[in-house]
């Protein structure tokens, strides 16, 4: 699953959230729990803008300092980006991928577009088998 570390720290009366790997992605909350929930929403909205298939999905860096928490975006955004990332990691063009999957380019583009994808378990299983990979859906 796609995850990024958020730096959450206490200000005078609230908790601020920022994602060091994602410039301009930030949020806040009155409590730590609310800040984490708002971080998920901010991350989802930030990554939802990745509708351009040529947009490079930023790499998440691991930090061991205090105040860093792993945050995953909503599945509606995480799954399409994860599928795109897997295809790119395998150095497959969209045309090569659709041949392996037995679907159209338009279907693949929809599967890889945040907010437009409607991946079923059956589809994810087919992708897993065609690409010979294990798909991690654990947040």
SEMINU-326674 format. One record per residue (C-alpha): x, y, z. Coordinates in nm, 2 decimals. Layout:
! residues N
+--------+--------+--------+
:     xx :     yy :     zz :
+--------+--------+--------+
:      X :      Y :      Z :
...
+--------+--------+--------+
***
This chain:
! residues 139
+--------+--------+--------+
:     xx :     yy :     zz :
+--------+--------+--------+
:   0.00 :   0.00 :   0.00 :
:   0.12 :   0.35 :  -0.07 :
:   0.20 :   0.54 :   0.26 :
:   0.39 :   0.85 :   0.35 :
:   0.53 :   0.97 :   0.68 :
:   0.36 :   1.28 :   0.83 :
:   0.54 :   1.50 :   1.08 :
:   0.28 :   1.58 :   1.35 :
:   0.37 :   1.82 :   1.62 :
:   0.18 :   2.01 :   1.89 :
:   0.14 :   2.38 :   1.85 :
:   0.01 :   2.60 :   2.12 :
:  -0.36 :   2.49 :   2.08 :
:  -0.36 :   2.23 :   1.81 :
:  -0.16 :   1.96 :   1.62 :
:   0.00 :   2.06 :   1.29 :
:   0.07 :   1.80 :   1.01 :
:   0.31 :   1.82 :   0.72 :
:   0.44 :   1.57 :   0.47 :
:   0.81 :   1.63 :   0.41 :
:   0.80 :   1.42 :   0.09 :
:   0.50 :   1.61 :  -0.05 :
:   0.55 :   1.99 :  -0.08 :
:   0.23 :   2.18 :   0.00 :
:   0.06 :   1.89 :   0.17 :
:  -0.03 :   1.98 :   0.52 :
:  -0.32 :   1.98 :   0.77 :
:  -0.40 :   2.01 :   1.14 :
:  -0.63 :   1.89 :   1.41 :
:  -0.73 :   1.97 :   1.77 :
:  -0.62 :   1.63 :   1.89 :
:  -0.36 :   1.38 :   1.78 :
:  -0.63 :   1.15 :   1.65 :
:  -0.80 :   1.42 :   1.46 :
:  -0.47 :   1.54 :   1.32 :
:  -0.41 :   1.18 :   1.19 :
:  -0.76 :   1.17 :   1.03 :
:  -0.70 :   1.51 :   0.87 :
:  -0.36 :   1.39 :   0.75 :
:  -0.53 :   1.10 :   0.57 :
:  -0.78 :   1.34 :   0.40 :
:  -0.50 :   1.59 :   0.31 :
:  -0.29 :   1.30 :   0.16 :
:  -0.58 :   1.16 :  -0.03 :
:  -0.66 :   1.50 :  -0.18 :
:  -0.30 :   1.57 :  -0.27 :
:  -0.25 :   1.23 :  -0.44 :
:  -0.59 :   1.25 :  -0.61 :
:  -0.44 :   1.52 :  -0.83 :
:  -0.21 :   1.25 :  -0.99 :
:  -0.45 :   1.20 :  -1.28 :
:  -0.17 :   1.27 :  -1.53 :
:  -0.03 :   0.93 :  -1.61 :
:   0.32 :   1.08 :  -1.66 :
:   0.32 :   1.23 :  -1.31 :
:   0.59 :   1.06 :  -1.10 :
:   0.46 :   0.93 :  -0.78 :
:   0.69 :   1.07 :  -0.51 :
:   0.90 :   0.82 :  -0.32 :
:   0.83 :   0.79 :   0.05 :
:   1.13 :   0.82 :   0.28 :
:   1.14 :   0.65 :   0.62 :
:   1.23 :   0.87 :   0.91 :
:   1.30 :   0.74 :   1.26 :
:   1.26 :   1.07 :   1.45 :
:   0.99 :   1.13 :   1.70 :
:   0.66 :   1.27 :   1.57 :
:   0.65 :   1.08 :   1.24 :
:   0.35 :   0.87 :   1.16 :
:   0.29 :   0.65 :   0.85 :
:  -0.03 :   0.77 :   0.68 :
:  -0.21 :   0.59 :   0.39 :
:  -0.45 :   0.77 :   0.15 :
:  -0.80 :   0.63 :   0.10 :
:  -0.81 :   0.31 :  -0.10 :
:  -0.98 :   0.49 :  -0.39 :
:  -0.65 :   0.68 :  -0.44 :
:  -0.40 :   0.44 :  -0.31 :
:  -0.49 :   0.14 :  -0.53 :
:  -0.48 :   0.31 :  -0.87 :
:  -0.14 :   0.47 :  -0.78 :
:  -0.01 :   0.14 :  -0.65 :
:  -0.11 :  -0.03 :  -0.98 :
:   0.06 :   0.25 :  -1.19 :
:   0.37 :   0.22 :  -0.97 :
:   0.39 :  -0.16 :  -1.02 :
:   0.35 :  -0.13 :  -1.39 :
:   0.62 :   0.13 :  -1.41 :
:   0.85 :  -0.07 :  -1.18 :
:   0.82 :  -0.36 :  -1.42 :
:   0.91 :  -0.12 :  -1.71 :
:   0.59 :  -0.20 :  -1.89 :
:   0.42 :   0.05 :  -2.12 :
:   0.05 :   0.08 :  -2.11 :
:   0.03 :  -0.12 :  -2.43 :
:   0.24 :  -0.40 :  -2.29 :
:   0.04 :  -0.41 :  -1.98 :
:  -0.30 :  -0.43 :  -2.16 :
:  -0.17 :  -0.73 :  -2.36 :
:  -0.07 :  -0.91 :  -2.04 :
:  -0.40 :  -0.83 :  -1.88 :
:  -0.63 :  -0.88 :  -2.18 :
:  -0.80 :  -0.54 :  -2.13 :
:  -0.82 :  -0.22 :  -2.33 :
:  -0.59 :   0.09 :  -2.28 :
:  -0.90 :   0.28 :  -2.17 :
:  -0.97 :   0.02 :  -1.90 :
:  -0.61 :   0.03 :  -1.78 :
:  -0.61 :   0.41 :  -1.77 :
:  -0.92 :   0.40 :  -1.56 :
:  -0.77 :   0.15 :  -1.32 :
:  -0.46 :   0.37 :  -1.28 :
:  -0.65 :   0.70 :  -1.23 :
:  -0.73 :   0.81 :  -0.87 :
:  -1.10 :   0.88 :  -0.83 :
:  -1.20 :   0.69 :  -1.15 :
:  -1.08 :   0.34 :  -1.06 :
:  -1.32 :   0.09 :  -0.93 :
:  -1.10 :  -0.21 :  -0.88 :
:  -1.26 :  -0.53 :  -0.76 :
:  -1.08 :  -0.81 :  -0.59 :
:  -1.12 :  -1.02 :  -0.91 :
:  -0.95 :  -0.74 :  -1.11 :
:  -0.67 :  -0.71 :  -0.85 :
:  -0.62 :  -1.09 :  -0.85 :
:  -0.60 :  -1.08 :  -1.23 :
:  -0.34 :  -0.81 :  -1.22 :
:  -0.14 :  -0.99 :  -0.95 :
:  -0.13 :  -1.31 :  -1.16 :
:  -0.05 :  -1.13 :  -1.49 :
:   0.23 :  -0.93 :  -1.34 :
:   0.35 :  -1.22 :  -1.11 :
:   0.34 :  -0.99 :  -0.81 :
:   0.17 :  -0.99 :  -0.47 :
:  -0.05 :  -0.68 :  -0.41 :
:  -0.03 :  -0.55 :  -0.06 :
:  -0.36 :  -0.38 :   0.04 :
:  -0.28 :  -0.35 :   0.41 :
:  -0.28 :   0.01 :   0.53 :
+--------+--------+--------+
***
